[in-house]
Amino acid sequence: METFEDIGAARSQRVWGTAGGFLAVAFAAAGALGAVQQAAGVPAEVIQLAQFGPAAGVAALALVQRDRVARLVRGAGRSGAGRSGAGRSGAGRSGAGRSGAGRGAALLATAPLITVLAILAYLLVQGGTADGWFTRPGSLEHSFALIVVAQLVGACAEELGWRCLLQPLLRTRFGVLASSVAVGVLWGLWHVPVFAQRPQYAAAFLAATVAMSVVLGLALEGTGGARRLLLAGGFHTLVNLGMLLFLDEESGAVLPMVCFGSACLLAALPWVMRTPSGAGSAAATLHRT
């Protein structure tokens, strides 16, 4: 007869096996797509083809675990208010919907807040001067409208893997904060070229991905399906556009990246402080995928 420990061990193996398969494809596909981008001369200002690596990981898993992947992406079995319940009243569902809408709006507002905080930190360190800190959209080599659309498509391709598959998957075994931090670390490590830069740059970038992952994990808790993808992709796009127009981190300069990482950490604090006690408990392990 199987014990609870045996069942728990089997479920853990399934979770880590699924996560490992996703990460292997996401890393490999990102590397291959990066090589294609260089060979084809696709402008990085418009889109990074490597962003489609996580989506490739989801697609590969769906070939062998179609139902499970569909449940995760759809949000079935997620914890908290997001779980469907026939016994909930209409007023309860309406209240949960308003709460979700409020968190979605707060999430999207957090992205420009990060940009503003990064600019303020940069100006403070520079003594109030920051020549050339703003890039006019019209001065870019390509249409800004095209860049916005391409950035949204690329961000959604990334978030399909990170926030719509891996986060819900790890959430079945860990609390919301622990799973969000884990996804943030993996998300940061996935940006392999970043770690060819100076250690301060790489550390600041990793701090940024962890902080943003915590914001996304808390904001999207209980949200699934297309809404989850669009909110995550929208936040990601706004952050990327803010970096494109206001920061010079792509040059490898340490100060802009340190300011960005610090801004992400500051922006995450209110989200963490408002997390109810026990929201990150091991109760998530009871949910099925």
ZADO-1210 file (C-alpha; in nm, 4 decimals, padded with zeros to 6 digits):
<atoms>
<atom x="00.0000" y="00.0000" z="00.0000" code="MET" pos="1"/>
<atom x="00.1306" y="00.3452" z="-00.0928" code="GLU" pos="2"/>
<atom x="00.1967" y="00.5798" z="00.1967" code="THR" pos="3"/>
<atom x="00.1398" y="00.9547" z="00.1915" code="PHE" pos="4"/>
<atom x="00.5183" y="00.9930" z="00.1760" code="GLU" pos="5"/>
<atom x="00.5344" y="00.7751" z="-00.1363" code="ASP" pos="6"/>
<atom x="00.2567" y="00.9732" z="-00.3038" code="ILE" pos="7"/>
<atom x="00.4251" y="01.3011" z="-00.2108" code="GLY" pos="8"/>
<atom x="00.7615" y="01.1825" z="-00.3440" code="ALA" pos="9"/>
<atom x="00.6016" y="01.0720" z="-00.6714" code="ALA" pos="10"/>
<atom x="00.4330" y="01.4095" z="-00.7141" code="ARG" pos="11"/>
<atom x="00.7569" y="01.5922" z="-00.6402" code="SER" pos="12"/>
<atom x="00.9355" y="01.3847" z="-00.9042" code="GLN" pos="13"/>
<atom x="00.6646" y="01.4725" z="-01.1559" code="ARG" pos="14"/>
<atom x="00.6953" y="01.8435" z="-01.0775" code="VAL" pos="15"/>
<atom x="01.0746" y="01.8478" z="-01.1025" code="TRP" pos="16"/>
<atom x="01.0700" y="01.6299" z="-01.4133" code="GLY" pos="17"/>
<atom x="00.8263" y="01.8645" z="-01.5854" code="THR" pos="18"/>
<atom x="01.0208" y="02.1721" z="-01.4724" code="ALA" pos="19"/>
<atom x="01.3499" y="02.0197" z="-01.5880" code="GLY" pos="20"/>
<atom x="01.2089" y="01.9328" z="-01.9290" code="GLY" pos="21"/>
<atom x="01.0709" y="02.2838" z="-01.9735" code="PHE" pos="22"/>
<atom x="01.3986" y="02.4494" z="-01.8711" code="LEU" pos="23"/>
<atom x="01.6104" y="02.2253" z="-02.0953" code="ALA" pos="24"/>
<atom x="01.4058" y="02.3190" z="-02.4030" code="VAL" pos="25"/>
<atom x="01.3759" y="02.6867" z="-02.3020" code="ALA" pos="26"/>
<atom x="01.7542" y="02.7248" z="-02.2641" code="PHE" pos="27"/>
<atom x="01.8382" y="02.5284" z="-02.5796" code="ALA" pos="28"/>
<atom x="01.5760" y="02.7013" z="-02.7924" code="ALA" pos="29"/>
<atom x="01.6840" y="03.0451" z="-02.6721" code="ALA" pos="30"/>
<atom x="02.0437" y="02.9723" z="-02.7710" code="GLY" pos="31"/>
<atom x="01.9425" y="02.8441" z="-03.1141" code="ALA" pos="32"/>
<atom x="01.7087" y="03.1383" z="-03.1755" code="LEU" pos="33"/>
<atom x="01.9802" y="03.3811" z="-03.0679" code="GLY" pos="34"/>
<atom x="02.2078" y="03.2320" z="-03.3328" code="ALA" pos="35"/>
<atom x="01.9295" y="03.2626" z="-03.5907" code="VAL" pos="36"/>
<atom x="01.8832" y="03.6280" z="-03.4963" code="GLN" pos="37"/>
<atom x="02.2489" y="03.7039" z="-03.5578" code="GLN" pos="38"/>
<atom x="02.2601" y="03.5120" z="-03.8854" code="ALA" pos="39"/>
<atom x="01.9397" y="03.6676" z="-04.0171" code="ALA" pos="40"/>
<atom x="02.0187" y="04.0162" z="-03.8925" code="GLY" pos="41"/>
<atom x="01.6924" y="04.0563" z="-03.7024" code="VAL" pos="42"/>
<atom x="01.7172" y="04.3926" z="-03.5196" code="PRO" pos="43"/>
<atom x="01.7395" y="04.3416" z="-03.1431" code="ALA" pos="44"/>
<atom x="01.5828" y="04.6839" z="-03.0928" code="GLU" pos="45"/>
<atom x="01.2588" y="04.5438" z="-03.2296" code="VAL" pos="46"/>
<atom x="01.2551" y="04.1948" z="-03.0805" code="ILE" pos="47"/>
<atom x="01.4789" y="03.9288" z="-02.9304" code="GLN" pos="48"/>
<atom x="01.4032" y="03.5914" z="-03.0889" code="LEU" pos="49"/>
<atom x="01.5373" y="03.4202" z="-02.7773" code="ALA" pos="50"/>
<atom x="01.2176" y="03.5331" z="-02.6055" code="GLN" pos="51"/>
<atom x="01.0390" y="03.2511" z="-02.7860" code="PHE" pos="52"/>
<atom x="01.2522" y="02.9912" z="-02.6046" code="GLY" pos="53"/>
<atom x="01.0112" y="02.9545" z="-02.3096" code="PRO" pos="54"/>
<atom x="00.7166" y="02.9227" z="-02.5485" code="ALA" pos="55"/>
<atom x="00.9065" y="02.6447" z="-02.7245" code="ALA" pos="56"/>
<atom x="00.9481" y="02.4756" z="-02.3867" code="GLY" pos="57"/>
<atom x="00.5725" y="02.4876" z="-02.3293" code="VAL" pos="58"/>
<atom x="00.5048" y="02.3519" z="-02.6782" code="ALA" pos="59"/>
<atom x="00.7518" y="02.0663" z="-02.6308" code="ALA" pos="60"/>
<atom x="00.5931" y="01.9658" z="-02.2997" code="LEU" pos="61"/>
<atom x="00.2468" y="01.9833" z="-02.4516" code="ALA" pos="62"/>
<atom x="00.3481" y="01.7114" z="-02.6968" code="LEU" pos="63"/>
<atom x="00.3952" y="01.4627" z="-02.4113" code="VAL" pos="64"/>
<atom x="00.1814" y="01.6078" z="-02.1294" code="GLN" pos="65"/>
<atom x="-00.0945" y="01.7846" z="-02.3183" code="ARG" pos="66"/>
<atom x="-00.3659" y="01.7678" z="-02.0521" code="ASP" pos="67"/>
<atom x="-00.1358" y="01.8649" z="-01.7676" code="ARG" pos="68"/>
<atom x="00.0131" y="02.1585" z="-01.9559" code="VAL" pos="69"/>
<atom x="-00.3356" y="02.2727" z="-02.0548" code="ALA" pos="70"/>
<atom x="-00.4512" y="02.2649" z="-01.6920" code="ARG" pos="71"/>
<atom x="-00.1501" y="02.4623" z="-01.5734" code="LEU" pos="72"/>
<atom x="-00.1778" y="02.7288" z="-01.8419" code="VAL" pos="73"/>
<atom x="-00.5544" y="02.7498" z="-01.7987" code="ARG" pos="74"/>
<atom x="-00.5106" y="02.7898" z="-01.4249" code="GLY" pos="75"/>
<atom x="-00.6945" y="02.4771" z="-01.3130" code="ALA" pos="76"/>
<atom x="-00.6035" y="02.3697" z="-00.9618" code="GLY" pos="77"/>
<atom x="-00.4483" y="02.7023" z="-00.8688" code="ARG" pos="78"/>
<atom x="-00.4762" y="02.8167" z="-00.5125" code="SER" pos="79"/>
<atom x="-00.6739" y="03.0772" z="-00.3309" code="GLY" pos="80"/>
<atom x="-00.9454" y="03.2953" z="-00.4725" code="ALA" pos="81"/>
<atom x="-00.8695" y="03.1935" z="-00.8264" code="GLY" pos="82"/>
<atom x="-01.0081" y="02.8428" z="-00.7830" code="ARG" pos="83"/>
<atom x="-01.3516" y="02.7974" z="-00.9263" code="SER" pos="84"/>
<atom x="-01.6205" y="02.7059" z="-00.6783" code="GLY" pos="85"/>
<atom x="-01.9800" y="02.6301" z="-00.7591" code="ALA" pos="86"/>
<atom x="-02.0744" y="02.7012" z="-00.3992" code="GLY" pos="87"/>
<atom x="-01.9549" y="03.0610" z="-00.4014" code="ARG" pos="88"/>
<atom x="-02.2224" y="03.3281" z="-00.4175" code="SER" pos="89"/>
<atom x="-02.2526" y="03.5787" z="-00.6997" code="GLY" pos="90"/>
<atom x="-02.1447" y="03.8526" z="-00.4611" code="ALA" pos="91"/>
<atom x="-01.8350" y="03.6511" z="-00.3702" code="GLY" pos="92"/>
<atom x="-01.7420" y="03.5999" z="-00.7329" code="ARG" pos="93"/>
<atom x="-01.8003" y="03.9692" z="-00.8037" code="SER" pos="94"/>
<atom x="-01.5784" y="04.0666" z="-00.5098" code="GLY" pos="95"/>
<atom x="-01.3040" y="03.8311" z="-00.6250" code="ALA" pos="96"/>
<atom x="-01.3302" y="03.9743" z="-00.9757" code="GLY" pos="97"/>
<atom x="-01.2950" y="04.3301" z="-00.8474" code="ARG" pos="98"/>
<atom x="-00.9976" y="04.2266" z="-00.6372" code="SER" pos="99"/>
<atom x="-00.8361" y="04.0600" z="-00.9374" code="GLY" pos="100"/>
<atom x="-00.8983" y="04.3645" z="-01.1555" code="ALA" pos="101"/>
<atom x="-00.7438" y="04.5876" z="-00.8906" code="GLY" pos="102"/>
<atom x="-00.4327" y="04.3706" z="-00.8667" code="ARG" pos="103"/>
<atom x="-00.4064" y="04.3662" z="-01.2448" code="GLY" pos="104"/>
<atom x="-00.4179" y="04.7458" z="-01.2615" code="ALA" pos="105"/>
<atom x="-00.1662" y="04.7724" z="-00.9781" code="ALA" pos="106"/>
<atom x="00.0629" y="04.5292" z="-01.1591" code="LEU" pos="107"/>
<atom x="00.0600" y="04.7355" z="-01.4787" code="LEU" pos="108"/>
<atom x="00.1148" y="05.0540" z="-01.2763" code="ALA" pos="109"/>
<atom x="00.4185" y="04.8967" z="-01.1083" code="THR" pos="110"/>
<atom x="00.6057" y="04.8761" z="-01.4406" code="ALA" pos="111"/>
<atom x="00.6279" y="05.2558" z="-01.4996" code="PRO" pos="112"/>
<atom x="00.6929" y="05.2984" z="-01.1273" code="LEU" pos="113"/>
<atom x="01.0063" y="05.0856" z="-01.1691" code="ILE" pos="114"/>
<atom x="01.1199" y="05.3096" z="-01.4543" code="THR" pos="115"/>
<atom x="01.0569" y="05.6268" z="-01.2523" code="VAL" pos="116"/>
<atom x="01.2430" y="05.4912" z="-00.9487" code="LEU" pos="117"/>
<atom x="01.5365" y="05.3861" z="-01.1677" code="ALA" pos="118"/>
<atom x="01.5548" y="05.7332" z="-01.3238" code="ILE" pos="119"/>
<atom x="01.5405" y="05.9028" z="-00.9835" code="LEU" pos="120"/>
<atom x="01.8162" y="05.6766" z="-00.8510" code="ALA" pos="121"/>
<atom x="02.0277" y="05.7493" z="-01.1585" code="TYR" pos="122"/>
<atom x="01.9778" y="06.1263" z="-01.1246" code="LEU" pos="123"/>
<atom x="02.0590" y="06.1094" z="-00.7532" code="LEU" pos="124"/>
<atom x="02.3865" y="05.9285" z="-00.8117" code="VAL" pos="125"/>
<atom x="02.4761" y="06.1542" z="-01.1046" code="GLN" pos="126"/>
<atom x="02.4151" y="06.4671" z="-00.9013" code="GLY" pos="127"/>
<atom x="02.0983" y="06.5657" z="-01.0827" code="GLY" pos="128"/>
<atom x="02.2402" y="06.5470" z="-01.4338" code="THR" pos="129"/>
<atom x="02.1883" y="06.2700" z="-01.6835" code="ALA" pos="130"/>
<atom x="02.2730" y="06.3847" z="-02.0319" code="ASP" pos="131"/>
<atom x="02.1106" y="06.1748" z="-02.2980" code="GLY" pos="132"/>
<atom x="01.9044" y="05.9759" z="-02.0463" code="TRP" pos="133"/>
<atom x="01.5940" y="05.9852" z="-02.2655" code="PHE" pos="134"/>
<atom x="01.5731" y="05.8304" z="-02.6134" code="THR" pos="135"/>
<atom x="01.2975" y="05.9883" z="-02.8204" code="ARG" pos="136"/>
<atom x="01.0776" y="05.7221" z="-02.9856" code="PRO" pos="137"/>
<atom x="01.1140" y="05.9044" z="-03.3170" code="GLY" pos="138"/>
<atom x="01.4925" y="05.8747" z="-03.3002" code="SER" pos="139"/>
<atom x="01.4859" y="05.4947" z="-03.2956" code="LEU" pos="140"/>
<atom x="01.5921" y="05.3129" z="-03.6094" code="GLU" pos="141"/>
<atom x="01.2545" y="05.1423" z="-03.6443" code="HIS" pos="142"/>
<atom x="00.8913" y="05.2425" z="-03.6047" code="SER" pos="143"/>
<atom x="00.8021" y="05.2742" z="-03.2380" code="PHE" pos="144"/>
<atom x="00.4585" y="05.1243" z="-03.3067" code="ALA" pos="145"/>
<atom x="00.6266" y="04.8191" z="-03.4578" code="LEU" pos="146"/>
<atom x="00.8586" y="04.7942" z="-03.1583" code="ILE" pos="147"/>
<atom x="00.5665" y="04.8089" z="-02.9123" code="VAL" pos="148"/>
<atom x="00.3751" y="04.5320" z="-03.0912" code="VAL" pos="149"/>
<atom x="00.6850" y="04.3141" z="-03.1330" code="ALA" pos="150"/>
<atom x="00.7831" y="04.3669" z="-02.7690" code="GLN" pos="151"/>
<atom x="00.4370" y="04.2576" z="-02.6539" code="LEU" pos="152"/>
<atom x="00.4489" y="03.9456" z="-02.8707" code="VAL" pos="153"/>
<atom x="00.7962" y="03.8571" z="-02.7453" code="GLY" pos="154"/>
<atom x="00.7064" y="03.9272" z="-02.3814" code="ALA" pos="155"/>
<atom x="00.3971" y="03.7056" z="-02.4048" code="CYS" pos="156"/>
<atom x="00.6096" y="03.4288" z="-02.5584" code="ALA" pos="157"/>
<atom x="00.8393" y="03.4488" z="-02.2560" code="GLU" pos="158"/>
<atom x="00.5642" y="03.4750" z="-01.9987" code="GLU" pos="159"/>
<atom x="00.3777" y="03.1785" z="-02.1434" code="LEU" pos="160"/>
<atom x="00.6654" y="02.9734" z="-02.0047" code="GLY" pos="161"/>
<atom x="00.7682" y="03.1590" z="-01.6900" code="TRP" pos="162"/>
<atom x="00.4432" y="03.2823" z="-01.5432" code="ARG" pos="163"/>
<atom x="00.1809" y="03.0612" z="-01.7131" code="CYS" pos="164"/>
<atom x="00.3584" y="02.7247" z="-01.6837" code="LEU" pos="165"/>
<atom x="00.6561" y="02.7235" z="-01.4459" code="LEU" pos="166"/>
<atom x="00.5059" y="02.9481" z="-01.1768" code="GLN" pos="167"/>
<atom x="00.1783" y="02.7488" z="-01.1505" code="PRO" pos="168"/>
<atom x="00.3783" y="02.4262" z="-01.1624" code="LEU" pos="169"/>
<atom x="00.6067" y="02.5209" z="-00.8719" code="LEU" pos="170"/>
<atom x="00.3089" y="02.6714" z="-00.6913" code="ARG" pos="171"/>
<atom x="00.1690" y="02.3195" z="-00.6513" code="THR" pos="172"/>
<atom x="00.4632" y="02.2349" z="-00.4238" code="ARG" pos="173"/>
<atom x="00.5611" y="02.5678" z="-00.2673" code="PHE" pos="174"/>
<atom x="00.4073" y="02.8890" z="-00.1379" code="GLY" pos="175"/>
<atom x="00.3587" y="03.1888" z="-00.3624" code="VAL" pos="176"/>
<atom x="00.6702" y="03.3741" z="-00.2419" code="LEU" pos="177"/>
<atom x="00.9031" y="03.0739" z="-00.2586" code="ALA" pos="178"/>
<atom x="00.7805" y="02.9723" z="-00.6030" code="SER" pos="179"/>
<atom x="00.8057" y="03.3316" z="-00.7297" code="SER" pos="180"/>
<atom x="01.1644" y="03.3664" z="-00.6064" code="VAL" pos="181"/>
<atom x="01.2587" y="03.0320" z="-00.7650" code="ALA" pos="182"/>
<atom x="01.1098" y="03.1360" z="-01.1000" code="VAL" pos="183"/>
<atom x="01.2870" y="03.4726" z="-01.0744" code="GLY" pos="184"/>
<atom x="01.6257" y="03.3072" z="-01.0214" code="VAL" pos="185"/>
<atom x="01.5724" y="03.0690" z="-01.3132" code="LEU" pos="186"/>
<atom x="01.4430" y="03.3524" z="-01.5313" code="TRP" pos="187"/>
<atom x="01.7546" y="03.5541" z="-01.4540" code="GLY" pos="188"/>
<atom x="01.9935" y="03.2634" z="-01.5176" code="LEU" pos="189"/>
<atom x="01.8173" y="03.2009" z="-01.8495" code="TRP" pos="190"/>
<atom x="01.9571" y="03.5379" z="-01.9686" code="HIS" pos="191"/>
<atom x="02.2964" y="03.3729" z="-02.0152" code="VAL" pos="192"/>
<atom x="02.4761" y="03.6646" z="-02.1952" code="PRO" pos="193"/>
<atom x="02.4137" y="03.8889" z="-01.8940" code="VAL" pos="194"/>
<atom x="02.6646" y="03.6867" z="-01.6948" code="PHE" pos="195"/>
<atom x="02.9399" y="03.7735" z="-01.9372" code="ALA" pos="196"/>
<atom x="02.9183" y="04.1284" z="-01.7987" code="GLN" pos="197"/>
<atom x="03.0798" y="04.2543" z="-01.4798" code="ARG" pos="198"/>
<atom x="02.9687" y="04.0833" z="-01.1564" code="PRO" pos="199"/>
<atom x="02.7909" y="04.3963" z="-01.0280" code="GLN" pos="200"/>
<atom x="02.5884" y="04.4144" z="-01.3493" code="TYR" pos="201"/>
<atom x="02.4917" y="04.0466" z="-01.3351" code="ALA" pos="202"/>
<atom x="02.4027" y="04.0655" z="-00.9641" code="ALA" pos="203"/>
<atom x="02.1828" y="04.3719" z="-01.0178" code="ALA" pos="204"/>
<atom x="02.0099" y="04.2023" z="-01.3115" code="PHE" pos="205"/>
<atom x="01.9429" y="03.8884" z="-01.1062" code="LEU" pos="206"/>
<atom x="01.8030" y="04.1007" z="-00.8226" code="ALA" pos="207"/>
<atom x="01.5726" y="04.2663" z="-01.0766" code="ALA" pos="208"/>
<atom x="01.4392" y="03.9393" z="-01.2183" code="THR" pos="209"/>
<atom x="01.3730" y="03.7984" z="-00.8714" code="VAL" pos="210"/>
<atom x="01.1979" y="04.1170" z="-00.7555" code="ALA" pos="211"/>
<atom x="00.9842" y="04.1379" z="-01.0711" code="MET" pos="212"/>
<atom x="00.9003" y="03.7694" z="-01.0441" code="SER" pos="213"/>
<atom x="00.7764" y="03.8252" z="-00.6874" code="VAL" pos="214"/>
<atom x="00.5578" y="04.1146" z="-00.8054" code="VAL" pos="215"/>
<atom x="00.4173" y="03.9024" z="-01.0877" code="LEU" pos="216"/>
<atom x="00.3652" y="03.5982" z="-00.8670" code="GLY" pos="217"/>
<atom x="00.1748" y="03.7944" z="-00.6024" code="LEU" pos="218"/>
<atom x="-00.0262" y="03.9990" z="-00.8514" code="ALA" pos="219"/>
<atom x="-00.1290" y="03.6987" z="-01.0619" code="LEU" pos="220"/>
<atom x="-00.2073" y="03.4620" z="-00.7745" code="GLU" pos="221"/>
<atom x="-00.5482" y="03.3087" z="-00.8469" code="GLY" pos="222"/>
<atom x="-00.5502" y="03.4339" z="-01.2066" code="THR" pos="223"/>
<atom x="-00.5246" y="03.2010" z="-01.5061" code="GLY" pos="224"/>
<atom x="-00.5754" y="03.1699" z="-01.8770" code="GLY" pos="225"/>
<atom x="-00.5502" y="03.4519" z="-02.1298" code="ALA" pos="226"/>
<atom x="-00.5878" y="03.7217" z="-01.8642" code="ARG" pos="227"/>
<atom x="-00.2820" y="03.5955" z="-01.6779" code="ARG" pos="228"/>
<atom x="-00.0780" y="03.5879" z="-01.9988" code="LEU" pos="229"/>
<atom x="-00.1830" y="03.9366" z="-02.1099" code="LEU" pos="230"/>
<atom x="-00.1181" y="04.0911" z="-01.7687" code="LEU" pos="231"/>
<atom x="00.2245" y="03.9278" z="-01.7397" code="ALA" pos="232"/>
<atom x="00.3091" y="04.0162" z="-02.0992" code="GLY" pos="233"/>
<atom x="00.1849" y="04.3723" z="-02.0544" code="GLY" pos="234"/>
<atom x="00.3960" y="04.4256" z="-01.7420" code="PHE" pos="235"/>
<atom x="00.7000" y="04.2737" z="-01.9121" code="HIS" pos="236"/>
<atom x="00.6492" y="04.4931" z="-02.2207" code="THR" pos="237"/>
<atom x="00.6155" y="04.8147" z="-02.0196" code="LEU" pos="238"/>
<atom x="00.9341" y="04.7355" z="-01.8278" code="VAL" pos="239"/>
<atom x="01.1239" y="04.6604" z="-02.1494" code="ASN" pos="240"/>
<atom x="01.0010" y="04.9806" z="-02.3144" code="LEU" pos="241"/>
<atom x="01.1014" y="05.1808" z="-02.0080" code="GLY" pos="242"/>
<atom x="01.4512" y="05.0336" z="-02.0257" code="MET" pos="243"/>
<atom x="01.4695" y="05.1017" z="-02.4003" code="LEU" pos="244"/>
<atom x="01.3710" y="05.4679" z="-02.3712" code="LEU" pos="245"/>
<atom x="01.5232" y="05.5722" z="-02.0387" code="PHE" pos="246"/>
<atom x="01.8158" y="05.3476" z="-01.9483" code="LEU" pos="247"/>
<atom x="02.1461" y="05.2574" z="-02.1089" code="ASP" pos="248"/>
<atom x="02.1813" y="04.9119" z="-01.9563" code="GLU" pos="249"/>
<atom x="02.2258" y="04.7396" z="-02.2940" code="GLU" pos="250"/>
<atom x="02.5721" y="04.8999" z="-02.3217" code="SER" pos="251"/>
<atom x="02.6879" y="04.6961" z="-02.0225" code="GLY" pos="252"/>
<atom x="02.7156" y="05.0082" z="-01.8052" code="ALA" pos="253"/>
<atom x="02.6882" y="04.9051" z="-01.4416" code="VAL" pos="254"/>
<atom x="02.5177" y="05.2121" z="-01.2933" code="LEU" pos="255"/>
<atom x="02.1951" y="05.1959" z="-01.5002" code="PRO" pos="256"/>
<atom x="02.1548" y="04.8272" z="-01.4223" code="MET" pos="257"/>
<atom x="02.2196" y="04.8801" z="-01.0499" code="VAL" pos="258"/>
<atom x="01.9599" y="05.1578" z="-01.0504" code="CYS" pos="259"/>
<atom x="01.7151" y="04.9320" z="-01.2332" code="PHE" pos="260"/>
<atom x="01.7723" y="04.6406" z="-00.9960" code="GLY" pos="261"/>
<atom x="01.7327" y="04.8671" z="-00.6919" code="SER" pos="262"/>
<atom x="01.4125" y="05.0123" z="-00.8385" code="ALA" pos="263"/>
<atom x="01.2687" y="04.6641" z="-00.8882" code="CYS" pos="264"/>
<atom x="01.3454" y="04.5713" z="-00.5276" code="LEU" pos="265"/>
<atom x="01.1816" y="04.8897" z="-00.3977" code="LEU" pos="266"/>
<atom x="00.8740" y="04.8384" z="-00.6169" code="ALA" pos="267"/>
<atom x="00.8368" y="04.4819" z="-00.4887" code="ALA" pos="268"/>
<atom x="00.8336" y="04.5843" z="-00.1209" code="LEU" pos="269"/>
<atom x="00.4691" y="04.7044" z="-00.1081" code="PRO" pos="270"/>
<atom x="00.3566" y="04.3818" z="-00.2735" code="TRP" pos="271"/>
<atom x="00.5424" y="04.1682" z="-00.0218" code="VAL" pos="272"/>
<atom x="00.4264" y="04.3770" z="00.2749" code="MET" pos="273"/>
<atom x="00.0628" y="04.3413" z="00.1678" code="ARG" pos="274"/>
<atom x="00.0874" y="03.9633" z="00.1333" code="THR" pos="275"/>
<atom x="-00.1443" y="03.8069" z="00.3958" code="PRO" pos="276"/>
<atom x="00.0268" y="03.5973" z="00.6599" code="SER" pos="277"/>
<atom x="00.0236" y="03.2350" z="00.5509" code="GLY" pos="278"/>
<atom x="-00.0261" y="03.3124" z="00.1814" code="ALA" pos="279"/>
<atom x="00.2977" y="03.1334" z="00.1101" code="GLY" pos="280"/>
<atom x="00.2210" y="02.8286" z="00.3173" code="SER" pos="281"/>
<atom x="00.2697" y="02.4710" z="00.2169" code="ALA" pos="282"/>
<atom x="-00.1066" y="02.4406" z="00.1637" code="ALA" pos="283"/>
<atom x="-00.0340" y="02.4807" z="-00.2043" code="ALA" pos="284"/>
<atom x="00.0962" y="02.1261" z="-00.2052" code="THR" pos="285"/>
<atom x="-00.2587" y="02.0027" z="-00.1760" code="LEU" pos="286"/>
<atom x="-00.3552" y="02.1311" z="-00.5197" code="HIS" pos="287"/>
<atom x="-00.3360" y="01.8962" z="-00.8121" code="ARG" pos="288"/>
<atom x="-00.1937" y="01.9457" z="-01.1579" code="THR" pos="289"/>
</atoms>
